Amino acid sequence: MNHSKTLNLLLAFAVVLLIFQISYQKEDTKEQESNSETIEELVDYAQGEKISISGTPALYPTPTAVIGTEINGKPNWIQIAHIGHIGMKGLILSIGKAHYSNRGIKKHKTLSINMVSEAMIVKADYVGMKSGADTDKSKVFDYFNGSLKGAPMIKESPITMECKVVDVYDTEHHDNFVVEVENTYANKSILDEESNIDFSKVKPILFEMSKKKYIKTGKIVGDAWKDGANYKAD
Ligand SMILES: Cc1cc2nc3c(=O)[nH]c(=O)nc-3n(C[C@H](O)[C@H](O)[C@H](O)COP(=O)(O)O)c2cc1C
C-alpha cells in the first residue's frame, strides 16, 4: 500500500468516527432533555401555599365528546364535557334541560358518544356553540349507523360508542343520562394485537373550564396497578 492510500484510509476512518461521535452526543442530549422535563414536572405541591378559590368544581380536565342524536329524521350533534363513568358498565352525561338534543335522546332512548380528536376541534366546538333549535347541524359530520336507531356515529371520530339510555338522574337544570354501551367502534390503527385501545396513539382531547381550553393528551407517565408496588412506607 502506498503512502497516499494509507492517508486516505486514515482520513475516511476519522470521518466515520466523527459522525458516530456526533450522533451519539445528540442521543445523549435528547435523553438528558427528556429527563430534565420529567424532573421539572414533579413539583412538590406539599411545599407551596394553598389559597381558597371558593367552591369551584375543579375536577378538570375532562374528556370531551360529541353526542349524536336523531331529531325529526336528521342527526343533531352536541358537545359535552360533563361526562364520566358510573359503575363498571355505565357512563353518565350531564346535559342541560334547555338543549335541543334532549328531545332526540328522550324519544329514542339512545345516543352515540364520539371521542374528539385534535383534527375535530373546530367542528366539535361549533356544535357546542350552536343549538339545533335554530341551526341545522346535521351536515357538520359524516356519519354511519350501527344497530341502534337514533344514534348516528361520526366517521372521523377515532372511537365511537352507540349507547342505550338506561336511567335519567333528574336535577334542577340538567338531565343526567345514564347510558350503557351497546357497541364500541374504534379505528384499527389505534388498536394493539389484543384489540386494546392504545390511547397514546389516539391522543384524546380534554377540556378545562377554568380558562376554557382544549388540552392534548398522549404521554404515558406511569403504569396502573403496578407503580403503587414501589411505595415504601416510612
Ligand atoms: C367545550 C364545551 C363543553 C360543553 N359541555 C357541555 C356539557 O357538559 N353539558 C351541557 O349541557 N352542555 C355543554 N356544552 C354546551 C352545548 O354543547 C351547547 O349548548 C350546544 O349548543 C347545545 O346544542 P343543542 O341545543 O343542539 O343540543 C358544552 C359546550 C362546549 C363548547
The ligand as an SDF file (V2000), in Angstrom:
LIG
                    3D

 31 33  0  0  0  0  0  0  0  0999 V2000
  -66.2870   22.5850   25.3080 C   0  0  0  0  0  0  0  0  0  0  0  0
  -67.7740   22.5410   25.5360 C   0  0  0  0  0  0  0  0  0  0  0  0
  -68.2910   21.6890   26.5060 C   0  0  0  0  0  0  0  0  0  0  0  0
  -69.6510   21.6220   26.7550 C   0  0  0  0  0  0  0  0  0  0  0  0
  -70.1280   20.7740   27.7150 N   0  0  0  0  0  0  0  0  0  0  0  0
  -71.4470   20.7240   27.9670 C   0  0  0  0  0  0  0  0  0  0  0  0
  -71.9570   19.8310   28.9580 C   0  0  0  0  0  0  0  0  0  0  0  0
  -71.2170   19.0740   29.5720 O   0  0  0  0  0  0  0  0  0  0  0  0
  -73.2890   19.8170   29.1850 N   0  0  0  0  0  0  0  0  0  0  0  0
  -74.1610   20.6450   28.5020 C   0  0  0  0  0  0  0  0  0  0  0  0
  -75.3610   20.6000   28.7490 O   0  0  0  0  0  0  0  0  0  0  0  0
  -73.6850   21.4910   27.5530 N   0  0  0  0  0  0  0  0  0  0  0  0
  -72.3730   21.5430   27.2560 C   0  0  0  0  0  0  0  0  0  0  0  0
  -71.9030   22.4040   26.3010 N   0  0  0  0  0  0  0  0  0  0  0  0
  -72.8370   23.3070   25.6240 C   0  0  0  0  0  0  0  0  0  0  0  0
  -73.6120   22.6450   24.4760 C   0  0  0  0  0  0  0  0  0  0  0  0
  -72.7490   21.8990   23.6390 O   0  0  0  0  0  0  0  0  0  0  0  0
  -74.2930   23.7450   23.6340 C   0  0  0  0  0  0  0  0  0  0  0  0
  -75.1730   24.4840   24.4530 O   0  0  0  0  0  0  0  0  0  0  0  0
  -74.9980   23.2520   22.3830 C   0  0  0  0  0  0  0  0  0  0  0  0
  -75.2000   24.3800   21.5560 O   0  0  0  0  0  0  0  0  0  0  0  0
  -76.3380   22.5880   22.6070 C   0  0  0  0  0  0  0  0  0  0  0  0
  -76.7560   22.0300   21.3930 O   0  0  0  0  0  0  0  0  0  0  0  0
  -78.2480   21.5380   21.1200 P   0  0  0  0  0  0  0  0  0  0  0  0
  -79.1910   22.6220   21.6140 O   0  0  0  0  0  0  0  0  0  0  0  0
  -78.3190   21.3650   19.6280 O   0  0  0  0  0  0  0  0  0  0  0  0
  -78.4860   20.2610   21.8590 O   0  0  0  0  0  0  0  0  0  0  0  0
  -70.5540   22.4520   26.0140 C   0  0  0  0  0  0  0  0  0  0  0  0
  -70.0340   23.2960   25.0260 C   0  0  0  0  0  0  0  0  0  0  0  0
  -68.6450   23.3410   24.7790 C   0  0  0  0  0  0  0  0  0  0  0  0
  -68.0950   24.2570   23.7210 C   0  0  0  0  0  0  0  0  0  0  0  0
  1  2  1  0
  2  3  1  0
  2 30  2  0
  3  4  2  0
  4  5  1  0
  4 28  1  0
  5  6  2  0
  6  7  1  0
  6 13  1  0
  7  8  2  0
  7  9  1  0
  9 10  1  0
 10 11  2  0
 10 12  1  0
 12 13  2  0
 13 14  1  0
 14 15  1  0
 14 28  1  0
 15 16  1  0
 16 17  1  0
 16 18  1  0
 18 19  1  0
 18 20  1  0
 20 21  1  0
 20 22  1  0
 22 23  1  0
 23 24  1  0
 24 25  2  0
 24 26  1  0
 24 27  1  0
 28 29  2  0
 29 30  1  0
 30 31  1  0
M  END
$$$$
